[in-house]
Amino acid sequence: MNLLVATLNPGKAREFREMLGGHAGGGGVTFSDLSAHPGTVAVAETGHTFRANACLKATAYARMFNTHAVADDSGLEVDALEGSPGVYSARWAEMNGQGHGDADNNALLLRQLADVPDERRMARFVCVLALADPSGKILLTTRDTVEGRVIRAARGQNGFGYDPLFLIDELGKSTAELSPDEKHAISHRGKALRRLRELMSDAGL
């Protein structure tokens, strides 16, 4: 089976390549991503949940390229912000008229949490993966999380998005301070992908 990793986010695409690299071709499955399809138009993320958006993207890209496709929707839920930015994580600064992209998203988050004490800065990364067949039918979904908290200044150079601000207390490191292998072992995306592979194997895919 050919499986398209359907993301236009370069950070996510890189992480999928790192996590799947050792498995390419394993079990009769080969992997590619949207970097092989330059000029692909982004699918509108109009859902109100991670699962809805993951399914929208998996269905659309599977039909677009007539292939099995796995799509990710993920983001940061901050308890002190009642779960925001959530599904709007990648567009948080833009939605609030505060710029665009990772740096502006992080800067806005820090401003919003400036008066929140450390013990109330708990948060989690959430990832939902959806697998669609070439007709666009959703075959499987998985969801996983990793718990942490938002620190007051960026730490680390790895990862992307909110990684420099997300501290894993038991490791004493932000997710941007972890090596790729360390991050994938505990991350929301790594755990969701491992579960998806188990479900695919169980389903004979």
N, C-alpha and C positions, 0 to 999 in steps of 0.2 A: 504494500500500500504506500502510495505517495501522500505525504502529509505536509500541508502548508501551514507554517507558523504565521498567522495572519495579524501582524502588527506593523505599523509604520513608525513606532517609537524605537529609535536606534538603541536606547539602553535596554529595553525589553528584548529586542531581537538579539543583542549581544548575549544577554543572560540565557536565553533559550539555546543559542548555539553552544554556549559553554556547558549547559546542563545536558544537552542532547548529543554533543559531539562524540562521546564515547559509545553512543548507541546507534549512530547512523548505520542503517542497513540491518540492525539487529532485529530478529523476528520478522524479517521481510518488510520492514518499514524504512522508508527513506524520507529525509526531511529537507525542506527548503523554506525560505522566508520571502517576504515581499521585496527584499533588496534585489531579487531576481526579476522583479517586474517594475522597472522604473516608470514613474509617471502615474502610478496607481492613485486613484482618488480615494481619500479617506471616507470611510463610512460614518455617517452622522450618528453620534452617540446620544440618542434621544430617550433612552431608558432612565428610570429613576432608581434602579438598583444595579449592583455590579453584575448580577446574573443576567438581567435584561440586556445590558450593553454587550456582555460577552456573547450572548446568543445572537444578537443583532449582527455583530461583526462576523462571527463564525458562519452564519447563514449567508450573508452577503458575499463574503470572499470565496466561500465554497462554490456558490453559483457563478461568481465572476470568472473563476479559473477552472471550473469543472473538476474539482478535486476535494478530497477530505481536507478540512481546515480546522485548526484549533486557534481560538482567539482568547485573549486575556482581557479582563477588566479588573483594575486594581486601584487602590488608593489608601489614603491615611484617614483613619477615624480618630478624632481627638475628643476625649470625654468632656473636657471643659468647654468645648464648642458644640456640644450636643451631637457629636458624630461627624461634624464638618471637618475638613472639606469633602470627605467621602467620595462619591462618584465624580465630584467636580475637582478632584485633587490637581489634575494636570492643567486645569483652566482657572484655578482659584484666584490668582491675581488679576487675570483678564476679566473675570466676572465681576470683580470688585473695583474695576477701573484703576488697578494698581500696577499695570505693566503686563508682562508676558514671559513665560518660561520659568525654569527651575529657580533661578536666583531671585526673581521677583516673588514667586510663590513662597519661597522660604522666608524672605524678608517680611512679607505680609503676615505669615503665620507667627513669626516672632513678635511682631507688633501686637497682634491680637492676643497673645499670651503673656505680654509683658508684665501684667499685674497678677498673674496666676502663680501661686506658690508651687514649689517643686513637687510637693506631695499630691498636687491636683493636676499634674501635667501628663497623666497616663494616656496612652494612645495605642493603636494597633494598625499594622498594615494588613489589608485584606486583599485576597486574590481569588477571583472566580475564573475558571477555565471552562470553555464550552467547545465540544467537538461536533462538527457537522459533516454529513456525507455530501457527495457532489451535488445532490438535489437541494441541499440546504437544510435537510432535516437534522435537528439536534439529536445526537445519539447519547451523549454523556455530558454531565457537568460535574465539576468538583469545586470546593471552596475550602480555603484554609487561611489561617491568620498567624501573626507573630506579635506578641505583646511587648511593649516597651514604654518609653516616655520621651517627651520632647524636651531637649536640653536648650540652654539659653544662647549657645553660640555653636557654629558649625565645627565639626571635627571630622577629619579624614578626607581623602581624595578619591576614594573608590565609589562605585555605585553611581546613582543618579537620583533625580527627584528630591525627596525629603530625606534621603539616606544620611546626609551629614548632621541632621538634627534629631535622629531617632536612636536613642540609647537602649541597648539591651543590658539591663542591670546585672544579670548573672555573668555576663561576659566583661562588663566594665568598658564596653566599646560601642561606638556608634556603628551602624551598618555600613557607613562609608569607611570605617577603619578595618573592616574585615576583608580578608582575601576572598576572591570569588568562591573558592571551595568552601570556606567557612560560612559565607553568606548563604550559599545555596543549601547548606545542610540544615539551616534553621529558618530560612525565609518563608514567607507566605507563598511566594511563587514556587520555590523549590518543593515545598511540601505538597502543594496542589498538583504540581506536575508529576511527582512520584505517585500520588494517588490516582491520577488520570491514567498513567501507564499501567497500574495494577488493574484498573477497571477495563482498559482496552484489552489486556491480556485475558481477563476473565471472560470477556465478550467475544474472544477469538478474533480481535481486530489486529 
